[in-house]
Amino acid sequence: MFSPQGPSLRELCVQALSSVERGYDLLAPKFDHTPFRTPRSILDATAQALSELGPFRDGLDVCCGTGAGMHVLRAVCQGRITGVDFSAGMLAQARDAHPDATWVRADARAMPFAGRFDLAVTFGALGHFLPAERPAVFEGVYRALRPGGLFAFPIGAPPPLTAVAYWFTLGFDLAMRVRNAVWRPPFVMYYRTTPLPALRDDLTAAGFTVTTAALTELGRQRDGDPRGGLVLARKPA
């Protein structure tokens, strides 16, 4: 499915009926051949925006998956770069692709870092956490950063009611809620639980000062607003 090297429909169904961790372990060998991998356009736009705020020394990719975010960290960090994820399968793929990086298996809700990084990023992972779980993730990132450190991640603009993307994300989230109501273990992945105001509130509660920057390289919507932005959460110096 998606490409000759990608997963079959059967493999996707097995993954969807597994836990998040087990599902990604199963999908890992073919993950980079699916649309779920963060597009290079988003990585490039993020790296460009961060290059104007750096350079940084040590960088961390939270929920790193197969390591797509290493492209960003390598471009803007002068020291060590580290990825953390709870899927052993995804980390194995990341380690093969980026043997020069450090890889740590841990749950993002309980990361084992304290004051080690100047920059933390994450790509496409926040939908895997229920709103009640986000504070633990953000507090862990806050602890992992040195004073003055930056936590950055891209976020898409909400699609208008008339857009196909609006109805796709609505339908997907509804389907996932039904799946999780009738099947165990749950597979948490929602597109509509991470609106910017809620993210800003949770980041501020964790201690960050929050701003945003437009990622104009990703294009604009019909009303002229950028299609994407970069959330910039700064730990006080």
C-alpha positions in Angstrom: 0.0 0.0 0.0 1.2 3.6 -0.8 4.2 2.2 -2.7 5.6 -1.2 -3.7 7.9 -1.0 -0.6 5.1 0.1 1.8 2.8 -2.0 4.0 -0.1 -4.0 2.7 -3.7 -3.2 3.7 -3.6 -6.4 5.9 -0.4 -5.2 7.6 -2.0 -1.8 8.3 -5.1 -3.4 9.8 -3.0 -5.6 12.1 -1.1 -2.5 13.2 -4.3 -0.5 13.8 -5.6 -3.3 16.1 -2.4 -3.3 18.2 -1.2 -1.0 20.9 0.7 2.2 19.8 4.1 0.6 20.7 3.4 -2.8 19.1 1.8 -1.2 16.1 4.9 0.9 15.4 7.2 -2.1 16.0 5.3 -3.9 13.3 5.2 -0.9 10.9 8.8 0.2 11.4 10.5 -1.7 8.6 8.2 -0.1 6.0 7.3 3.2 7.8 9.5 5.4 5.6 7.6 4.2 2.6 4.3 5.6 3.9 2.8 9.1 4.0 3.0 9.0 7.8 6.7 9.9 7.7 7.2 13.7 8.1 7.5 15.2 4.6 10.9 16.7 3.7 9.2 20.0 2.9 8.2 20.3 6.6 11.7 19.3 7.8 13.4 21.8 5.5 11.1 24.6 6.5 11.7 23.9 10.2 15.4 23.7 9.7 15.4 27.0 7.9 13.4 28.7 10.6 15.6 27.3 13.4 18.8 28.3 11.6 17.9 31.9 12.2 17.6 31.2 16.0 20.7 29.0 16.4 23.2 27.6 16.2 22.5 25.2 19.0 24.8 22.8 20.8 23.0 19.5 21.7 19.7 18.5 20.2 16.9 16.0 21.1 14.2 14.6 18.8 11.2 13.6 21.0 9.2 10.6 19.7 11.8 10.3 16.9 10.4 7.3 15.1 12.8 6.3 12.3 14.8 9.4 12.6 13.4 11.9 10.1 14.0 14.8 12.6 17.8 14.1 12.5 17.8 16.1 9.2 16.8 19.2 11.2 19.0 18.6 14.3 22.1 17.9 12.1 21.5 21.1 10.2 21.3 23.4 13.3 23.1 21.6 16.1 26.9 21.7 16.6 27.1 19.0 19.3 25.5 15.6 19.9 22.1 14.7 18.6 19.8 12.3 20.3 16.5 10.6 19.5 14.1 9.1 22.0 11.2 6.8 21.3 9.4 3.9 23.0 9.2 1.7 19.9 12.2 -0.7 19.7 11.4 -1.3 16.0 11.4 2.3 15.1 14.7 2.9 17.0 16.3 0.0 15.1 15.5 1.6 11.8 16.7 5.0 13.1 19.9 3.5 14.3 20.6 1.9 10.9 19.9 5.2 9.1 21.8 7.5 11.5 24.6 5.5 13.3 26.3 8.7 14.4 23.4 9.8 16.6 22.5 8.6 20.1 19.3 6.6 20.5 17.4 6.1 23.8 14.3 3.9 24.3 12.0 5.6 26.7 8.4 6.8 27.1 8.0 10.5 26.2 5.8 10.9 29.3 8.8 9.9 31.5 12.0 10.9 29.8 15.3 10.2 31.6 16.9 13.5 30.8 17.8 16.6 32.9 19.5 19.7 31.6 21.2 18.0 28.7 19.9 19.8 25.6 19.8 23.2 24.0 17.1 22.3 21.4 14.3 19.8 21.4 12.0 19.1 18.4 9.1 16.7 17.7 7.3 16.0 14.4 3.8 14.6 14.1 3.8 12.8 17.5 1.6 14.9 19.7 -1.6 13.3 18.5 -0.4 10.1 20.1 -1.0 11.6 23.5 -4.4 12.3 25.1 -4.8 15.9 26.3 -4.5 14.8 29.9 -1.1 13.2 29.0 0.5 16.3 27.3 1.5 18.0 30.5 3.8 15.1 31.4 5.4 15.2 28.0 6.0 19.0 28.1 7.3 18.9 31.6 9.7 16.2 30.6 11.0 18.3 27.7 11.3 21.3 30.0 13.5 19.2 32.4 15.6 17.9 29.4 16.5 21.4 28.3 19.2 23.6 29.6 18.2 27.1 30.8 17.4 29.1 27.7 16.8 26.0 25.7 14.2 25.8 23.0 11.4 23.3 22.2 10.1 23.6 18.6 7.6 21.8 16.5 5.6 22.5 13.4 1.8 22.7 13.4 -0.6 22.9 10.6 -3.2 25.6 10.3 -6.7 24.4 10.9 -8.4 23.5 7.6 -11.5 25.4 6.7 -14.9 23.6 6.9 -15.0 23.4 3.1 -11.7 21.6 2.8 -11.3 17.9 2.3 -8.7 17.8 5.1 -11.3 19.0 7.6 -13.6 16.1 6.9 -10.8 13.6 6.6 -9.4 14.5 10.0 -12.9 14.6 11.6 -13.8 11.2 10.1 -10.4 9.7 11.2 -10.8 10.9 14.7 -14.3 9.6 15.0 -13.3 6.2 13.6 -10.4 6.1 16.2 -12.7 6.9 19.0 -15.1 4.1 18.0 -12.2 1.7 17.6 -10.8 2.6 21.1 -14.3 2.3 22.7 -14.7 -1.3 21.5 -11.2 -2.7 21.2 -8.3 -3.1 23.5 -5.5 -2.2 23.7 -6.2 1.3 22.5 -4.3 2.9 19.7 -4.1 6.6 20.4 -3.8 8.8 17.4 -6.0 11.8 16.9 -5.6 14.8 14.5 -7.9 17.2 16.3 -6.8 17.1 19.9 -3.8 19.5 19.5 -5.2 22.9 18.7 -2.7 25.7 19.1 -4.5 27.4 22.1 -4.5 24.2 24.1 -0.9 23.5 23.2 0.0 27.0 24.3 -1.8 26.7 27.6 -0.1 23.3 28.4 3.4 24.6 27.4 2.9 27.8 29.5 1.8 25.7 32.5 5.0 23.6 32.1 7.1 26.8 32.4 7.8 27.8 28.8 7.4 31.2 27.1 5.6 30.5 23.9 5.7 32.2 20.5 5.0 31.1 16.9 6.6 31.7 13.6 5.0 31.3 10.2 6.5 28.6 7.9 5.8 30.5 4.7 7.8 28.0 2.6 4.8 25.6 3.0 2.5 27.9 1.1 -0.6 29.8 2.0 -4.3 29.0 2.3 -7.0 30.6 0.2 -7.4 33.4 2.7 -3.7 34.2 2.6 -2.8 32.7 6.0 0.3 30.4 6.1 -0.5 26.7 5.8 1.9 25.9 8.7 3.7 27.5 11.6 6.4 26.7 14.1 5.7 26.6 17.8 8.7 28.0 19.7 8.6 27.3 23.5 11.5 28.8 25.3 12.8 27.7 28.8 13.7 30.8 30.8 17.5 31.4 31.0 
